[in-house]
Amino acid sequence: YACLLLALFLGSCALGFYRFHLAEISLHAEAVAPFVGQTVSVRGIIDGEIDQRENFLQFPVQVSIIQHDGEIVNTKIHLLIVAPRYPTYAYGDEILVEGKLEQPGIIESETGRRFEYGAYLKKDGIVGRMPFPTISVVDSGKGAFVPSVLFRFKESF
């Protein structure tokens, strides 16, 4: 009986943490809404794996500052940056990015199938994307130690 109560308690806590996480993502998404469709400058740290495609890179950035028309907003949102293959970037790079902020929407295939790209990205906390912005590396080595080592190890193959 005690084990059942403990399992229910732990399950309830896990659901509560998950719900809080979803609410936090929603709150940050609302903060970025006024900037969608605008050219903005953001400062942040690459905090995930860099996905190398044939013609481009894409990577998540945890943004700490958004700037538009002299207005500066401190935030904790995640954006997906789509960039040319070169120059290369690394996990933990602190970057300045300037470009048009987009809100990911629905992608429709030639056969009429619809894919909720925005919902797909939201599961990772990503609330917007910036395709092919201007990027400047400010600093490097700002990521967590363990993921940094794992990404470097993976890239060595």
C-alpha positions in Angstrom: 0.0 0.0 0.0 2.8 2.4 0.8 4.5 1.7 -2.5 1.3 2.5 -4.4 1.0 5.8 -2.5 4.6 6.6 -3.2 4.2 5.8 -6.9 1.1 8.0 -7.1 2.9 10.8 -5.4 6.0 10.6 -7.7 3.7 10.4 -10.8 1.8 13.4 -9.7 5.0 15.4 -9.1 6.3 14.4 -12.5 3.0 15.6 -14.2 3.2 18.8 -12.2 6.7 19.5 -13.3 5.8 18.8 -16.9 2.7 21.1 -16.7 4.9 23.8 -15.3 7.4 23.4 -18.1 4.6 23.7 -20.7 3.2 26.8 -19.0 6.7 28.4 -19.0 7.2 27.7 -22.7 3.8 29.3 -23.4 4.7 32.4 -21.3 7.9 32.9 -23.2 6.2 32.4 -26.5 3.8 35.2 -25.7 6.8 37.5 -24.9 8.2 36.9 -28.4 4.9 37.4 -30.3 5.3 41.2 -30.8 8.6 40.6 -32.7 7.4 38.0 -35.1 7.9 39.2 -38.7 10.3 41.9 -37.5 14.1 42.1 -38.0 15.6 41.7 -34.5 18.9 41.3 -32.9 19.3 38.5 -30.3 22.1 37.4 -28.1 22.3 33.8 -26.9 24.1 30.6 -26.5 24.0 27.5 -28.8 22.6 25.0 -26.4 21.9 21.9 -28.5 23.3 19.7 -31.2 24.1 21.4 -34.5 22.1 19.6 -37.3 24.3 19.6 -40.4 22.2 19.2 -43.6 23.5 19.2 -47.2 23.1 22.9 -47.8 22.6 24.4 -44.3 23.0 24.1 -40.5 20.3 24.4 -37.9 20.7 24.7 -34.2 18.9 25.8 -31.1 19.9 29.0 -29.3 18.8 29.9 -25.8 18.2 33.6 -26.2 18.9 36.0 -23.3 18.3 39.3 -25.0 16.0 40.5 -27.9 16.5 44.0 -29.3 14.2 45.7 -31.8 14.0 49.5 -32.6 15.9 50.4 -29.4 13.7 48.2 -27.2 15.6 45.6 -25.2 13.8 42.6 -23.8 15.5 40.1 -21.4 14.1 36.7 -22.0 14.7 32.9 -21.8 13.3 31.7 -25.1 14.7 29.2 -27.5 15.0 29.9 -31.2 16.0 27.6 -34.1 18.7 29.3 -36.2 19.0 28.2 -39.8 22.5 29.2 -41.2 24.8 28.4 -44.2 27.1 25.4 -43.7 30.1 27.7 -43.4 31.4 29.2 -41.1 30.8 26.4 -38.6 29.5 26.9 -35.1 29.8 24.8 -31.9 27.8 23.9 -28.9 28.4 26.6 -26.2 29.2 29.4 -28.6 27.7 32.7 -27.5 26.4 34.5 -30.6 24.8 37.7 -31.8 22.2 37.1 -34.4 20.4 39.7 -36.6 17.6 38.6 -38.8 13.8 38.2 -39.3 12.1 36.3 -36.6 9.5 33.8 -37.8 6.9 31.8 -36.0 7.0 28.2 -37.3 3.7 27.2 -38.8 2.2 24.3 -40.8 4.1 22.7 -43.6 2.0 21.2 -46.4 3.4 18.5 -48.7 2.7 18.1 -52.4 0.3 15.3 -51.5 -1.7 17.6 -49.2 -0.4 16.2 -45.9 0.0 18.8 -43.2 2.7 18.8 -40.6 2.5 21.1 -37.5 6.1 22.3 -37.5 5.5 24.8 -34.8 4.1 22.2 -32.4 7.0 19.9 -33.3 9.5 22.5 -32.3 7.6 23.6 -29.2 8.1 20.2 -27.7 11.8 21.2 -27.4 10.9 24.6 -26.1 11.6 26.4 -29.4 9.1 29.2 -30.0 10.6 30.8 -33.2 13.1 30.5 -36.0 15.5 32.8 -37.8 16.4 31.7 -41.3 19.8 32.7 -42.6 20.5 35.7 -40.3 23.8 37.5 -39.8 25.7 35.7 -37.1 28.7 36.8 -35.0 30.4 34.6 -32.5 31.1 36.6 -29.3 32.6 33.9 -27.1 32.8 30.1 -27.0 32.8 27.4 -24.3 29.7 28.7 -22.6 27.8 25.4 -22.7 27.5 22.7 -20.0 30.5 20.5 -19.6 29.0 17.1 -20.2 27.0 17.9 -23.4 30.1 19.8 -24.7 32.3 16.7 -24.3 29.6 14.4 -25.8 29.1 16.6 -28.9 32.9 16.9 -29.5 33.2 13.1 -29.2 30.3 12.6 -31.6 31.8 15.1 -34.1 35.2 13.3 -34.1 33.6 10.4 -36.0 
